[in-house]
Amino acid sequence: MKILLVDDEAVSLRLMEKYVTKLGHEPISGVGGREGLRLWQKTHPRIVITDWNMPEVDGLQVCREIRSAAADLYTYILVVSARDSERDLIAGLESGADDYLVKPVSLDELRARLEIGRRIIDLQAELSEKYRLIRDNFFQTIRMFSHLIETVDEDLGGHCRRVGALCAAVARRHPAVRPDQVRIAETAGLLHDIGMVGLPGGILSKKPVAMNTEEKQLYLAHPEQGEIILQEIDMLDDIAGFVRAHHEHFNGRGFPDERAGEEIPLLARIVAGADTYDNLMQRDGVALEDVAEQLAVQRGYQLDPEIVDILFEINDEQIRQEAQKRHVSVKIGDLAEGMVLVKNVRRPNGVLLMPAPLKLDSHKIEKLQKYFRMNAVPDEVFIEKRSSGS
Protein backbone atom coordinates (compact mmCIF):
# COMPACT_ATOMS: atom_id res chain seq x y z
CA MET A 1 0.00 0.00 0.00
CA LYS A 2 1.21 3.53 -0.79
CA ILE A 3 1.55 5.67 2.34
CA LEU A 4 2.22 9.42 2.20
CA LEU A 5 4.66 10.66 4.84
CA VAL A 6 4.71 14.38 5.64
CA ASP A 7 7.41 15.93 7.82
CA ASP A 8 9.75 18.92 7.58
CA GLU A 9 12.61 17.17 9.41
CA ALA A 10 14.79 14.96 7.19
CA VAL A 11 15.85 12.61 10.02
CA SER A 12 12.27 11.92 11.14
CA LEU A 13 11.18 11.46 7.53
CA ARG A 14 13.93 8.89 6.83
CA LEU A 15 13.10 6.95 10.00
CA MET A 16 9.41 6.77 9.08
CA GLU A 17 10.34 5.73 5.51
CA LYS A 18 12.40 2.89 6.99
CA TYR A 19 9.53 1.75 9.24
CA VAL A 20 6.92 1.88 6.48
CA THR A 21 9.16 -0.01 4.03
CA LYS A 22 9.92 -2.67 6.65
CA LEU A 23 6.17 -3.19 7.14
CA GLY A 24 5.80 -3.92 3.43
CA HIS A 25 4.38 -0.58 2.27
CA GLU A 26 5.57 1.96 -0.31
CA PRO A 27 6.45 5.36 1.20
CA ILE A 28 5.84 8.64 -0.64
CA SER A 29 7.63 11.47 1.15
CA GLY A 30 6.64 15.11 1.25
CA VAL A 31 8.94 17.65 2.90
CA GLY A 32 6.60 20.01 4.74
CA GLY A 33 2.82 20.40 4.70
CA ARG A 34 2.56 22.26 1.42
CA GLU A 35 4.54 19.60 -0.46
CA GLY A 36 2.59 16.88 1.32
CA LEU A 37 -0.74 18.28 0.14
CA ARG A 38 0.57 18.58 -3.42
CA LEU A 39 1.62 14.91 -3.38
CA TRP A 40 -1.72 13.87 -1.87
CA GLN A 41 -3.61 15.62 -4.68
CA LYS A 42 -1.32 13.99 -7.25
CA THR A 43 -1.15 10.40 -5.91
CA HIS A 44 -4.26 10.04 -3.67
CA PRO A 45 -2.72 7.55 -1.23
CA ARG A 46 -5.14 5.80 1.12
CA ILE A 47 -3.07 6.51 4.27
CA VAL A 48 -1.27 9.71 5.32
CA ILE A 49 1.13 9.98 8.26
CA THR A 50 1.85 13.62 9.04
CA ASP A 51 3.89 15.41 11.67
CA TRP A 52 2.05 18.12 13.58
CA ASN A 53 4.73 20.81 14.04
CA MET A 54 5.73 22.15 10.63
CA PRO A 55 6.21 25.75 9.44
CA GLU A 56 3.65 27.46 7.15
CA VAL A 57 1.33 24.46 6.78
CA ASP A 58 1.24 22.25 9.87
CA GLY A 59 -0.16 18.75 10.26
CA LEU A 60 -3.58 19.87 11.45
CA GLN A 61 -3.95 22.09 8.38
CA VAL A 62 -2.97 19.08 6.25
CA CYS A 63 -5.82 17.17 7.91
CA ARG A 64 -8.32 19.94 7.34
CA GLU A 65 -7.33 20.41 3.67
CA ILE A 66 -7.68 16.68 2.94
CA ARG A 67 -11.03 16.47 4.69
CA SER A 68 -12.41 19.50 2.86
CA ALA A 69 -11.40 18.15 -0.56
CA ALA A 70 -13.88 16.07 -2.53
CA ALA A 71 -12.47 12.56 -2.94
CA ASP A 72 -14.04 9.32 -4.13
CA LEU A 73 -11.99 7.23 -1.69
CA TYR A 74 -11.45 7.90 2.00
CA THR A 75 -7.98 8.89 3.25
CA TYR A 76 -6.97 7.55 6.65
CA ILE A 77 -4.79 10.11 8.50
CA LEU A 78 -2.36 9.54 11.36
CA VAL A 79 -0.97 12.63 13.13
CA VAL A 80 2.42 12.24 14.83
CA SER A 81 3.55 14.66 17.54
CA ALA A 82 5.56 14.96 20.73
CA ARG A 83 2.53 16.65 22.27
CA ASP A 84 0.74 14.17 24.51
CA SER A 85 -1.86 16.13 26.50
CA GLU A 86 -5.56 15.31 26.27
CA ARG A 87 -6.14 18.78 24.83
CA ASP A 88 -3.63 18.12 22.04
CA LEU A 89 -5.17 14.73 21.29
CA ILE A 90 -8.63 16.27 20.97
CA ALA A 91 -7.32 19.08 18.76
CA GLY A 92 -5.70 16.55 16.44
CA LEU A 93 -8.83 14.42 16.15
CA GLU A 94 -11.08 17.46 15.67
CA SER A 95 -8.91 18.60 12.75
CA GLY A 96 -9.86 15.44 10.88
CA ALA A 97 -7.22 12.94 11.96
CA ASP A 98 -8.30 9.33 12.44
CA ASP A 99 -5.57 8.47 14.93
CA TYR A 100 -2.84 10.16 16.96
CA LEU A 101 0.66 8.86 17.64
CA VAL A 102 2.97 10.29 20.32
CA LYS A 103 6.72 10.43 19.59
CA PRO A 104 8.85 8.43 19.78
CA VAL A 105 6.88 5.96 17.65
CA SER A 106 7.84 2.28 17.83
CA LEU A 107 7.67 -0.09 14.88
CA ASP A 108 5.19 -2.37 16.67
CA GLU A 109 2.87 0.51 17.54
CA LEU A 110 2.98 1.79 13.96
CA ARG A 111 2.20 -1.72 12.66
CA ALA A 112 -0.88 -1.96 14.89
CA ARG A 113 -2.15 1.52 13.97
CA LEU A 114 -1.66 0.88 10.24
CA GLU A 115 -3.55 -2.40 10.54
CA ILE A 116 -6.47 -0.50 12.06
CA GLY A 117 -6.28 1.96 9.17
CA ARG A 118 -6.21 -0.84 6.59
CA ARG A 119 -9.33 -2.45 8.08
CA ILE A 120 -11.21 0.86 8.02
CA ILE A 121 -10.11 1.57 4.44
CA ASP A 122 -11.22 -1.90 3.31
CA LEU A 123 -14.60 -1.47 4.97
CA GLN A 124 -15.02 1.96 3.40
CA ALA A 125 -14.14 0.59 -0.04
CA GLU A 126 -16.67 -2.22 0.40
CA LEU A 127 -19.37 0.24 1.45
CA SER A 128 -18.53 2.54 -1.47
CA GLU A 129 -18.90 -0.31 -3.93
CA LYS A 130 -22.23 -1.35 -2.42
CA TYR A 131 -23.42 2.25 -2.56
CA ARG A 132 -22.34 2.49 -6.21
CA LEU A 133 -24.34 -0.64 -7.07
CA ILE A 134 -27.41 0.65 -5.20
CA ARG A 135 -27.09 4.04 -6.93
CA ASP A 136 -26.69 2.48 -10.38
CA ASN A 137 -29.67 0.19 -9.82
CA PHE A 138 -31.66 3.13 -8.53
CA PHE A 139 -31.06 5.20 -11.65
CA GLN A 140 -31.78 2.20 -13.87
CA THR A 141 -35.11 1.85 -12.05
CA ILE A 142 -35.84 5.54 -12.63
CA ARG A 143 -35.18 5.17 -16.35
CA MET A 144 -37.50 2.16 -16.42
CA PHE A 145 -40.08 4.29 -14.61
CA SER A 146 -39.78 6.90 -17.36
CA HIS A 147 -40.40 4.18 -19.95
CA LEU A 148 -43.62 3.33 -18.10
CA ILE A 149 -44.69 6.96 -18.53
CA GLU A 150 -44.14 6.49 -22.25
CA THR A 151 -46.45 3.46 -22.31
CA VAL A 152 -49.19 5.65 -20.79
CA ASP A 153 -48.56 8.52 -23.20
CA GLU A 154 -45.94 8.22 -25.92
CA ASP A 155 -45.51 11.97 -26.41
CA LEU A 156 -45.24 12.66 -22.68
CA GLY A 157 -42.70 9.87 -22.20
CA GLY A 158 -40.58 11.10 -25.09
CA HIS A 159 -40.72 14.64 -23.71
CA CYS A 160 -39.57 13.44 -20.27
CA ARG A 161 -36.66 11.46 -21.70
CA ARG A 162 -35.46 14.40 -23.79
CA VAL A 163 -35.81 16.81 -20.85
CA GLY A 164 -33.86 14.40 -18.64
CA ALA A 165 -30.99 14.21 -21.14
CA LEU A 166 -30.96 17.99 -21.58
CA CYS A 167 -30.99 18.54 -17.80
CA ALA A 168 -27.87 16.37 -17.54
CA ALA A 169 -26.18 18.33 -20.35
CA VAL A 170 -26.96 21.69 -18.70
CA ALA A 171 -25.94 20.45 -15.24
CA ARG A 172 -22.52 19.31 -16.52
CA ARG A 173 -21.84 22.84 -17.77
CA HIS A 174 -23.22 24.76 -14.81
CA PRO A 175 -20.41 25.90 -12.47
CA ALA A 176 -22.54 25.52 -9.34
CA VAL A 177 -23.60 21.91 -10.02
CA ARG A 178 -21.36 19.23 -8.48
CA PRO A 179 -20.56 16.14 -10.57
CA ASP A 180 -22.59 13.95 -8.20
CA GLN A 181 -25.66 16.15 -8.86
CA VAL A 182 -25.73 15.57 -12.62
CA ARG A 183 -27.65 12.31 -12.28
CA ILE A 184 -30.02 13.94 -9.83
CA ALA A 185 -30.74 16.67 -12.39
CA GLU A 186 -31.33 14.02 -15.05
CA THR A 187 -33.72 12.15 -12.74
CA ALA A 188 -35.67 15.32 -11.97
CA GLY A 189 -35.98 15.90 -15.71
CA LEU A 190 -37.09 12.33 -16.38
CA LEU A 191 -39.81 12.58 -13.72
CA HIS A 192 -40.75 16.27 -13.88
CA ASP A 193 -44.13 15.63 -15.52
CA ILE A 194 -45.08 12.47 -13.65
CA GLY A 195 -47.96 14.43 -12.13
CA MET A 196 -49.46 14.62 -15.67
CA VAL A 197 -49.98 10.86 -15.82
CA GLY A 198 -53.68 10.13 -15.64
CA LEU A 199 -54.82 13.53 -16.92
CA PRO A 200 -57.22 13.50 -19.89
CA GLY A 201 -55.20 13.09 -23.09
CA GLY A 202 -56.43 16.31 -24.61
CA ILE A 203 -54.82 18.38 -21.87
CA LEU A 204 -51.34 17.11 -22.59
CA SER A 205 -51.32 18.45 -26.13
CA LYS A 206 -52.71 21.91 -25.27
CA LYS A 207 -50.98 25.10 -24.27
CA PRO A 208 -52.30 26.52 -20.97
CA VAL A 209 -53.92 29.47 -22.77
CA ALA A 210 -56.05 27.06 -24.82
CA MET A 211 -57.40 25.13 -21.80
CA ASN A 212 -60.83 25.60 -20.29
CA THR A 213 -61.17 26.34 -16.56
CA GLU A 214 -61.34 22.70 -15.44
CA GLU A 215 -58.46 21.64 -17.65
CA LYS A 216 -56.31 24.51 -16.43
CA GLN A 217 -56.94 23.61 -12.79
CA LEU A 218 -55.84 20.03 -13.46
CA TYR A 219 -52.76 21.25 -15.33
CA LEU A 220 -51.76 23.74 -12.62
CA ALA A 221 -51.96 20.96 -10.01
CA HIS A 222 -49.52 18.60 -11.78
CA PRO A 223 -46.31 19.83 -10.07
CA GLU A 224 -47.86 19.26 -6.63
CA GLN A 225 -49.29 15.94 -7.74
CA GLY A 226 -45.85 14.89 -8.97
CA GLU A 227 -44.36 15.84 -5.62
CA ILE A 228 -46.95 13.75 -3.77
CA ILE A 229 -46.22 10.71 -5.95
CA LEU A 230 -42.44 10.93 -5.54
CA GLN A 231 -42.51 11.62 -1.80
CA GLU A 232 -43.72 8.05 -1.33
CA ILE A 233 -40.13 6.97 -2.07
CA ASP A 234 -37.60 8.23 0.50
CA MET A 235 -34.71 8.39 -1.99
CA LEU A 236 -36.76 10.69 -4.22
CA ASP A 237 -37.66 13.22 -1.54
CA ASP A 238 -35.25 15.92 -2.83
CA ILE A 239 -36.26 15.25 -6.43
CA ALA A 240 -39.90 15.63 -5.40
CA GLY A 241 -39.11 19.21 -4.36
CA PHE A 242 -37.49 19.95 -7.74
CA VAL A 243 -40.53 18.52 -9.52
CA ARG A 244 -42.84 20.74 -7.46
CA ALA A 245 -40.81 23.85 -8.39
CA HIS A 246 -40.18 23.24 -12.10
CA HIS A 247 -42.95 25.65 -13.17
CA GLU A 248 -41.82 28.48 -10.88
CA HIS A 249 -40.71 31.52 -12.89
CA PHE A 250 -37.53 33.46 -12.26
CA ASN A 251 -39.61 36.65 -11.92
CA GLY A 252 -41.85 35.06 -9.27
CA ARG A 253 -44.97 34.72 -11.43
CA GLY A 254 -44.97 30.95 -11.82
CA PHE A 255 -46.76 28.22 -9.86
CA PRO A 256 -47.57 26.64 -7.45
CA ASP A 257 -45.72 28.79 -4.85
CA GLU A 258 -44.72 31.96 -6.77
CA ARG A 259 -41.09 31.58 -5.73
CA ALA A 260 -38.56 33.82 -7.48
CA GLY A 261 -34.88 33.91 -8.39
CA GLU A 262 -32.64 31.85 -6.14
CA GLU A 263 -35.60 30.93 -3.94
CA ILE A 264 -36.20 28.33 -6.64
CA PRO A 265 -33.81 25.35 -6.25
CA LEU A 266 -31.07 25.38 -8.88
CA LEU A 267 -31.94 21.93 -10.23
CA ALA A 268 -35.58 22.99 -10.56
CA ARG A 269 -34.43 26.02 -12.58
CA ILE A 270 -32.46 23.66 -14.82
CA VAL A 271 -35.53 21.47 -15.33
CA ALA A 272 -37.59 24.57 -16.17
CA GLY A 273 -35.08 25.59 -18.84
CA ALA A 274 -34.87 22.11 -20.37
CA ASP A 275 -38.66 21.72 -20.28
CA THR A 276 -39.15 25.06 -22.06
CA TYR A 277 -36.50 24.26 -24.66
CA ASP A 278 -38.04 20.91 -25.55
CA ASN A 279 -41.56 22.34 -25.69
CA LEU A 280 -40.41 25.06 -28.08
CA MET A 281 -38.92 22.43 -30.38
CA GLN A 282 -41.43 19.59 -30.13
CA ARG A 283 -44.79 21.08 -29.15
CA ASP A 284 -44.53 24.54 -30.71
CA GLY A 285 -42.53 23.47 -33.77
CA VAL A 286 -39.94 26.26 -33.47
CA ALA A 287 -37.02 25.68 -35.83
CA LEU A 288 -33.65 24.95 -34.24
CA GLU A 289 -32.28 28.19 -35.67
CA ASP A 290 -35.08 30.22 -34.04
CA VAL A 291 -35.05 28.64 -30.58
CA ALA A 292 -32.43 31.07 -29.23
CA GLU A 293 -34.61 34.04 -30.13
CA GLN A 294 -37.56 32.51 -28.26
CA LEU A 295 -35.41 31.69 -25.23
CA ALA A 296 -34.02 35.24 -25.19
CA VAL A 297 -37.55 36.59 -24.64
CA GLN A 298 -37.86 34.48 -21.46
CA ARG A 299 -34.34 35.16 -20.14
CA GLY A 300 -34.63 36.72 -16.69
CA TYR A 301 -38.43 36.53 -16.73
CA GLN A 302 -39.55 32.92 -16.84
CA LEU A 303 -36.06 31.39 -16.92
CA ASP A 304 -32.80 31.81 -15.02
CA PRO A 305 -30.47 33.92 -17.24
CA GLU A 306 -27.45 31.72 -16.51
CA ILE A 307 -29.30 28.58 -17.57
CA VAL A 308 -30.60 30.27 -20.72
CA ASP A 309 -27.00 31.16 -21.62
CA ILE A 310 -26.03 27.50 -21.29
CA LEU A 311 -29.00 26.53 -23.46
CA PHE A 312 -27.76 29.05 -26.05
CA GLU A 313 -24.44 27.17 -26.13
CA ILE A 314 -26.10 23.78 -26.45
CA ASN A 315 -28.47 25.05 -29.14
CA ASP A 316 -25.57 26.55 -31.11
CA GLU A 317 -23.73 23.22 -30.96
CA GLN A 318 -26.83 21.41 -32.24
CA ILE A 319 -27.15 23.90 -35.09
CA ARG A 320 -23.55 23.25 -36.03
CA GLN A 321 -24.01 19.49 -35.88
CA GLU A 322 -27.08 19.69 -38.11
CA ALA A 323 -25.36 22.08 -40.47
CA GLN A 324 -22.37 19.80 -40.86
CA LYS A 325 -24.68 17.20 -42.34
CA ARG A 326 -25.85 19.46 -45.18
CA HIS A 327 -23.69 22.57 -45.21
CA VAL A 328 -20.11 23.68 -44.75
CA SER A 329 -18.72 26.11 -42.19
CA VAL A 330 -16.56 28.91 -43.55
CA LYS A 331 -14.50 31.38 -41.56
CA ILE A 332 -15.71 34.94 -41.99
CA GLY A 333 -12.33 35.99 -43.34
CA ASP A 334 -12.64 33.38 -46.13
CA LEU A 335 -16.08 34.42 -47.41
CA ALA A 336 -16.44 35.27 -51.09
CA GLU A 337 -19.12 36.95 -53.17
CA GLY A 338 -21.71 34.54 -54.51
CA MET A 339 -21.64 32.22 -51.49
CA VAL A 340 -25.10 31.49 -50.05
CA LEU A 341 -25.64 31.91 -46.32
CA VAL A 342 -27.87 29.04 -45.15
CA LYS A 343 -28.09 29.64 -41.38
CA ASN A 344 -29.21 32.78 -39.61
CA VAL A 345 -26.41 34.80 -38.04
CA ARG A 346 -27.26 35.84 -34.48
CA ARG A 347 -25.67 37.49 -31.49
CA PRO A 348 -24.94 35.16 -28.53
CA ASN A 349 -28.15 36.42 -26.90
CA GLY A 350 -30.22 35.27 -29.88
CA VAL A 351 -30.75 38.63 -31.61
CA LEU A 352 -30.95 38.17 -35.39
CA LEU A 353 -28.23 40.04 -37.32
CA MET A 354 -28.44 38.51 -40.80
CA PRO A 355 -31.22 36.20 -42.01
CA ALA A 356 -30.77 33.14 -44.23
CA PRO A 357 -30.96 32.09 -46.98
CA LEU A 358 -28.96 34.99 -48.37
CA LYS A 359 -26.56 35.37 -51.28
CA LEU A 360 -23.49 37.26 -50.11
CA ASP A 361 -22.07 40.29 -51.83
CA SER A 362 -19.14 42.51 -50.80
CA HIS A 363 -21.34 44.75 -48.65
CA LYS A 364 -22.82 41.83 -46.68
CA ILE A 365 -19.40 40.22 -46.23
CA GLU A 366 -18.00 43.51 -44.93
CA LYS A 367 -20.93 43.72 -42.51
CA LEU A 368 -20.24 40.22 -41.17
CA GLN A 369 -16.56 41.04 -40.74
CA LYS A 370 -17.52 44.14 -38.77
CA TYR A 371 -19.78 42.07 -36.50
CA PHE A 372 -16.92 39.63 -35.94
CA ARG A 373 -14.48 42.42 -35.00
CA MET A 374 -17.07 43.58 -32.46
CA ASN A 375 -17.21 40.02 -31.00
CA ALA A 376 -20.90 39.96 -31.87
CA VAL A 377 -20.72 36.75 -33.94
CA PRO A 378 -18.51 33.64 -34.00
CA ASP A 379 -15.69 33.25 -36.52
CA GLU A 380 -17.65 30.86 -38.76
CA VAL A 381 -20.91 30.92 -40.69
CA PHE A 382 -22.70 28.17 -42.62
CA ILE A 383 -22.65 28.24 -46.39
CA GLU A 384 -24.41 26.11 -48.98
CA LYS A 385 -21.90 23.48 -50.07
CA ARG A 386 -22.42 24.08 -53.77
CA SER A 387 -21.78 27.81 -53.47
CA SER A 388 -18.59 27.19 -51.48
CA GLY A 389 -17.11 24.98 -54.17
CA SER A 390 -17.16 21.90 -51.87
C-alpha positions in Angstrom: 0.0 0.0 0.0 1.2 3.5 -0.8 1.5 5.7 2.3 2.2 9.4 2.2 4.7 10.7 4.8 4.7 14.4 5.6 7.4 15.9 7.8 9.7 18.9 7.6 12.6 17.2 9.4 14.8 15.0 7.2 15.9 12.6 10.0 12.3 11.9 11.1 11.2 11.5 7.5 13.9 8.9 6.8 13.1 7.0 10.0 9.4 6.8 9.1 10.3 5.7 5.5 12.4 2.9 7.0 9.5 1.7 9.2 6.9 1.9 6.5 9.2 0.0 4.0 9.9 -2.7 6.7 6.2 -3.2 7.1 5.8 -3.9 3.4 4.4 -0.6 2.3 5.6 2.0 -0.3 6.4 5.4 1.2 5.8 8.6 -0.6 7.6 11.5 1.1 6.6 15.1 1.2 8.9 17.6 2.9 6.6 20.0 4.7 2.8 20.4 4.7 2.6 22.3 1.4 4.5 19.6 -0.5 2.6 16.9 1.3 -0.7 18.3 0.1 0.6 18.6 -3.4 1.6 14.9 -3.4 -1.7 13.9 -1.9 -3.6 15.6 -4.7 -1.3 14.0 -7.2 -1.2 10.4 -5.9 -4.3 10.0 -3.7 -2.7 7.5 -1.2 -5.1 5.8 1.1 -3.1 6.5 4.3 -1.3 9.7 5.3 1.1 10.0 8.3 1.8 13.6 9.0 3.9 15.4 11.7 2.0 18.1 13.6 4.7 20.8 14.0 5.7 22.2 10.6 6.2 25.7 9.4 3.7 27.5 7.1 1.3 24.5 6.8 1.2 22.3 9.9 -0.2 18.7 10.3 -3.6 19.9 11.5 -3.9 22.1 8.4 -3.0 19.1 6.2 -5.8 17.2 7.9 -8.3 19.9 7.3 -7.3 20.4 3.7 -7.7 16.7 2.9 -11.0 16.5 4.7 -12.4 19.5 2.9 -11.4 18.2 -0.6 -13.9 16.1 -2.5 -12.5 12.6 -2.9 -14.0 9.3 -4.1 -12.0 7.2 -1.7 -11.4 7.9 2.0 -8.0 8.9 3.2 -7.0 7.5 6.6 -4.8 10.1 8.5 -2.4 9.5 11.4 -1.0 12.6 13.1 2.4 12.2 14.8 3.6 14.7 17.5 5.6 15.0 20.7 2.5 16.6 22.3 0.7 14.2 24.5 -1.9 16.1 26.5 -5.6 15.3 26.3 -6.1 18.8 24.8 -3.6 18.1 22.0 -5.2 14.7 21.3 -8.6 16.3 21.0 -7.3 19.1 18.8 -5.7 16.5 16.4 -8.8 14.4 16.2 -11.1 17.5 15.7 -8.9 18.6 12.7 -9.9 15.4 10.9 -7.2 12.9 12.0 -8.3 9.3 12.4 -5.6 8.5 14.9 -2.8 10.2 17.0 0.7 8.9 17.6 3.0 10.3 20.3 6.7 10.4 19.6 8.8 8.4 19.8 6.9 6.0 17.6 7.8 2.3 17.8 7.7 -0.1 14.9 5.2 -2.4 16.7 2.9 0.5 17.5 3.0 1.8 14.0 2.2 -1.7 12.7 -0.9 -2.0 14.9 -2.1 1.5 14.0 -1.7 0.9 10.2 -3.6 -2.4 10.5 -6.5 -0.5 12.1 -6.3 2.0 9.2 -6.2 -0.8 6.6 -9.3 -2.4 8.1 -11.2 0.9 8.0 -10.1 1.6 4.4 -11.2 -1.9 3.3 -14.6 -1.5 5.0 -15.0 2.0 3.4 -14.1 0.6 0.0 -16.7 -2.2 0.4 -19.4 0.2 1.5 -18.5 2.5 -1.5 -18.9 -0.3 -3.9 -22.2 -1.4 -2.4 -23.4 2.2 -2.6 -22.3 2.5 -6.2 -24.3 -0.6 -7.1 -27.4 0.6 -5.2 -27.1 4.0 -6.9 -26.7 2.5 -10.4 -29.7 0.2 -9.8 -31.7 3.1 -8.5 -31.1 5.2 -11.7 -31.8 2.2 -13.9 -35.1 1.8 -12.1 -35.8 5.5 -12.6 -35.2 5.2 -16.4 -37.5 2.2 -16.4 -40.1 4.3 -14.6 -39.8 6.9 -17.4 -40.4 4.2 -19.9 -43.6 3.3 -18.1 -44.7 7.0 -18.5 -44.1 6.5 -22.2 -46.4 3.5 -22.3 -49.2 5.7 -20.8 -48.6 8.5 -23.2 -45.9 8.2 -25.9 -45.5 12.0 -26.4 -45.2 12.7 -22.7 -42.7 9.9 -22.2 -40.6 11.1 -25.1 -40.7 14.6 -23.7 -39.6 13.4 -20.3 -36.7 11.5 -21.7 -35.5 14.4 -23.8 -35.8 16.8 -20.9 -33.9 14.4 -18.6 -31.0 14.2 -21.1 -31.0 18.0 -21.6 -31.0 18.5 -17.8 -27.9 16.4 -17.5 -26.2 18.3 -20.3 -27.0 21.7 -18.7 -25.9 20.5 -15.2 -22.5 19.3 -16.5 -21.8 22.8 -17.8 -23.2 24.8 -14.8 -20.4 25.9 -12.5 -22.5 25.5 -9.3 -23.6 21.9 -10.0 -21.4 19.2 -8.5 -20.6 16.1 -10.6 -22.6 13.9 -8.2 -25.7 16.1 -8.9 -25.7 15.6 -12.6 -27.6 12.3 -12.3 -30.0 13.9 -9.8 -30.7 16.7 -12.4 -31.3 14.0 -15.1 -33.7 12.1 -12.7 -35.7 15.3 -12.0 -36.0 15.9 -15.7 -37.1 12.3 -16.4 -39.8 12.6 -13.7 -40.7 16.3 -13.9 -44.1 15.6 -15.5 -45.1 12.5 -13.7 -48.0 14.4 -12.1 -49.5 14.6 -15.7 -50.0 10.9 -15.8 -53.7 10.1 -15.6 -54.8 13.5 -16.9 -57.2 13.5 -19.9 -55.2 13.1 -23.1 -56.4 16.3 -24.6 -54.8 18.4 -21.9 -51.3 17.1 -22.6 -51.3 18.5 -26.1 -52.7 21.9 -25.3 -51.0 25.1 -24.3 -52.3 26.5 -21.0 -53.9 29.5 -22.8 -56.1 27.1 -24.8 -57.4 25.1 -21.8 -60.8 25.6 -20.3 -61.2 26.3 -16.6 -61.3 22.7 -15.4 -58.5 21.6 -17.6 -56.3 24.5 -16.4 -56.9 23.6 -12.8 -55.8 20.0 -13.5 -52.8 21.2 -15.3 -51.8 23.7 -12.6 -52.0 21.0 -10.0 -49.5 18.6 -11.8 -46.3 19.8 -10.1 -47.9 19.3 -6.6 -49.3 15.9 -7.7 -45.9 14.9 -9.0 -44.4 15.8 -5.6 -46.9 13.7 -3.8 -46.2 10.7 -6.0 -42.4 10.9 -5.5 -42.5 11.6 -1.8 -43.7 8.0 -1.3 -40.1 7.0 -2.1 -37.6 8.2 0.5 -34.7 8.4 -2.0 -36.8 10.7 -4.2 -37.7 13.2 -1.5 -35.3 15.9 -2.8 -36.3 15.3 -6.4 -39.9 15.6 -5.4 -39.1 19.2 -4.4 -37.5 19.9 -7.7 -40.5 18.5 -9.5 -42.8 20.7 -7.5 -40.8 23.8 -8.4 -40.2 23.2 -12.1 -43.0 25.6 -13.2 -41.8 28.5 -10.9 -40.7 31.5 -12.9 -37.5 33.5 -12.3 -39.6 36.7 -11.9 -41.9 35.1 -9.3 -45.0 34.7 -11.4 -45.0 31.0 -11.8 -46.8 28.2 -9.9 -47.6 26.6 -7.4 -45.7 28.8 -4.8 -44.7 32.0 -6.8 -41.1 31.6 -5.7 -38.6 33.8 -7.5 -34.9 33.9 -8.4 -32.6 31.9 -6.1 -35.6 30.9 -3.9 -36.2 28.3 -6.6 -33.8 25.4 -6.2 -31.1 25.4 -8.9 -31.9 21.9 -10.2 -35.6 23.0 -10.6 -34.4 26.0 -12.6 -32.5 23.7 -14.8 -35.5 21.5 -15.3 -37.6 24.6 -16.2 -35.1 25.6 -18.8 -34.9 22.1 -20.4 -38.7 21.7 -20.3 -39.2 25.1 -22.1 -36.5 24.3 -24.7 -38.0 20.9 -25.5 -41.6 22.3 -25.7 -40.4 25.1 -28.1 -38.9 22.4 -30.4 -41.4 19.6 -30.1 -44.8 21.1 -29.1 -44.5 24.5 -30.7 -42.5 23.5 -33.8 -39.9 26.3 -33.5 -37.0 25.7 -35.8 -33.7 25.0 -34.2 -32.3 28.2 -35.7 -35.1 30.2 -34.0 -35.0 28.6 -30.6 -32.4 31.1 -29.2 -34.6 34.0 -30.1 -37.6 32.5 -28.3 -35.4 31.7 -25.2 -34.0 35.2 -25.2 -37.6 36.6 -24.6 -37.9 34.5 -21.5 -34.3 35.2 -20.1 -34.6 36.7 -16.7 -38.4 36.5 -16.7 -39.5 32.9 -16.8 -36.1 31.4 -16.9 -32.8 31.8 -15.0 -30.5 33.9 -17.2 -27.4 31.7 -16.5 -29.3 28.6 -17.6 -30.6 30.3 -20.7 -27.0 31.2 -21.6 -26.0 27.5 -21.3 -29.0 26.5 -23.5 -27.8 29.0 -26.1 -24.4 27.2 -26.1 -26.1 23.8 -26.4 -28.5 25.1 -29.1 -25.6 26.6 -31.1 -23.7 23.2 -31.0 -26.8 21.4 -32.2 -27.2 23.9 -35.1 -23.5 23.2 -36.0 -24.0 19.5 -35.9 -27.1 19.7 -38.1 -25.4 22.1 -40.5 -22.4 19.8 -40.9 -24.7 17.2 -42.3 -25.8 19.5 -45.2 -23.7 22.6 -45.2 -20.1 23.7 -44.8 -18.7 26.1 -42.2 -16.6 28.9 -43.6 -14.5 31.4 -41.6 -15.7 34.9 -42.0 -12.3 36.0 -43.3 -12.6 33.4 -46.1 -16.1 34.4 -47.4 -16.4 35.3 -51.1 -19.1 36.9 -53.2 -21.7 34.5 -54.5 -21.6 32.2 -51.5 -25.1 31.5 -50.1 -25.6 31.9 -46.3 -27.9 29.0 -45.2 -28.1 29.6 -41.4 -29.2 32.8 -39.6 -26.4 34.8 -38.0 -27.3 35.8 -34.5 -25.7 37.5 -31.5 -24.9 35.2 -28.5 -28.2 36.4 -26.9 -30.2 35.3 -29.9 -30.8 38.6 -31.6 -30.9 38.2 -35.4 -28.2 40.0 -37.3 -28.4 38.5 -40.8 -31.2 36.2 -42.0 -30.8 33.1 -44.2 -31.0 32.1 -47.0 -29.0 35.0 -48.4 -26.6 35.4 -51.3 -23.5 37.3 -50.1 -22.1 40.3 -51.8 -19.1 42.5 -50.8 -21.3 44.8 -48.7 -22.8 41.8 -46.7 -19.4 40.2 -46.2 -18.0 43.5 -44.9 -20.9 43.7 -42.5 -20.2 40.2 -41.2 -16.6 41.0 -40.7 -17.5 44.1 -38.8 -19.8 42.1 -36.5 -16.9 39.6 -35.9 -14.5 42.4 -35.0 -17.1 43.6 -32.5 -17.2 40.0 -31.0 -20.9 40.0 -31.9 -20.7 36.8 -33.9 -18.5 33.6 -34.0 -15.7 33.3 -36.5 -17.6 30.9 -38.8 -20.9 30.9 -40.7 -22.7 28.2 -42.6 -22.7 28.2 -46.4 -24.4 26.1 -49.0 -21.9 23.5 -50.1 -22.4 24.1 -53.8 -21.8 27.8 -53.5 -18.6 27.2 -51.5 -17.1 25.0 -54.2 -17.2 21.9 -51.9 
